[in-house]
Amino acid sequence: MTAAAALGLGSVIVSSLGRDSTPDTVARAQATLADTFSEGQLEDRVAALLAGGQWDESGPGTPHTLGMESETGPENRVLEQPTVPACVRQGIGRDDVALATEAGVYQGKEALLVVLPDSAHAGRVTAYLVDSTCVGRPSLGEGTVLLQHSYTRP
């Protein structure tokens, strides 16, 4: 759905470029709008997701809070465990509780960004971009890992 929205918006922008646009300009505009993830910006995206506080890893799978932070504090919010579909988990090959997830597009493919604790280093996380086409089409089997990087935990 995100991909369809991005492509729809891309069509509007491309049509607004005018008739004198070159095919190269049109292709660049569509590629920029279609991909929500890029390898060069992945570390910043992971840091932003973790700063958003979906989970605070006090222990394996332990939520920081599910409900109110405090009764009087200005940051009352509900934190939810990120959901990772089974076929994406199978593609990654790990059952850890995800620290963060985000759906988007990577290199023209529907993808799910999954951030897990780094199994080898406590001060790091591992980000996986996984082809998420399998979520809507179970016959495809497990998702394919498109990109994997380890980053220092913010």
N, C-alpha and C positions, 0 to 999 in steps of 0.2 A: 504494500500500500504506500509506503514511503517512496518507493521507486516510482510508482505511478504518479504521485504528487510532484516529485522532482521533475519527471519527464514532462508532465503537463505544464508546470511553471517554465520549464526550458523552452517549450513550444511557444509560449506567450512571449518570452524574452527574445527568442530567435525571430519571431515574426515582427517584433518591434524594432529590430535592427535595421530594417529597411531593405529595399531591393538591391542596393549597391554593396551589400555585405558579400565578402568572399566566402567560398566554401570552407576555407581554413578558419575564419572567424566564427562561422556557425558551428563547426565541429568543436572548437575550443569552448564556446559558450555551453553547448550541450554536455560535454564531458565534465565541465566544472560543476554544473548543476546536478548531474546524475550521480556523481560520487560524493557521498557524505563523509567517507573515510579516505585518508591517504597515509602512506607509510611515514612521510615526513612530519605529519601533524598528530600521529597516533599517541605519542608520549604525552603531549599537551592534553589531548582528549581524555586519556586515562587519568591524568592528574585532576582534571576538572570533575570527572565522574566520582573519583574517590573523595574529593573535597566536598562534593554534594552530600556525602554521608549516607549512602544506602545502608551500609553496615559498618560497624566499628569492630574489628576483629579482636575482641577481648580473649577469645579462645576459639578453637575450631568450631565454626558453625554457631557461635554464640552471638545473638543479636545485641547491639548496643541498647536498643530500646524498641519496643513495639507499642507505641502509644505516646503519651505526653512526656516531653523532656522534663518539664516542671509545670506546676500548676500556675505559677505567676510569671515565669520567664517569657520573654518576647519570642522565643524560638520554639513554641509548641508545634510539634509536627509528628506525623506518623511515618515511621520508617518501615519499608517493606523489603522482604528478601527478594533479590533479583531472580527472575524465572529463567531457567535454561531448559529448552525443549530436549527431550530424550535423544533425538537424532544428532543434535549439536553436541551434547555431552559425549555420545559415542564417538563422534569425529575427533573430539579433543582427547578422549581416552582417560578422563579424570572425573571423579565424582565429588570433588571438593565443593563446598558452598561458595557460590560466586560472590565476589565483593561488589561487582557492578556489571550491568549489561546495557547495551544500547543497540537498537536496530538501525540499519542504514544500508548504504550501497558502497561496495569496494570494487573497483575495476569493472563496473557495469553489472555486478552480480549482487543479488540480495545477500546481505551479510549480517551477522550478529557479532558484535564486539562483546567478548566475555573476559572479565578480569578476575583472575584467581590468585591466591597467595602463591608465591614462588616456592615450590616444594624443596628447593635446595638452600634458599637464603631467606631468613625471616624478614630482612629489611627490604625485600624486593617483591614485585608482583609480576605475573606473566599475563600478557594480553594476547588473546587469540581473536582473529577475524575468521569466522567460519561461514562458509556458504550455507545460507539458511533456507534454500529452496526445499530442502527435505521436510521442513515443518509443514508445508501445505501439500506435499506430495510424498507420503510415507513410503511409497514403492521405490523411491530413490535410495533408501537406506540411510546410512550415516552422512552427516555433513562433512564437507572437505575443508580442512584448515587451509585458508588462503594466505595467512600471515601470522607469525608468532614472534613476539619480542618480550624480553624481560626488562623491567625498569625499576629504578630505585623507588621505593615507596615514599610518597610525599608526606 
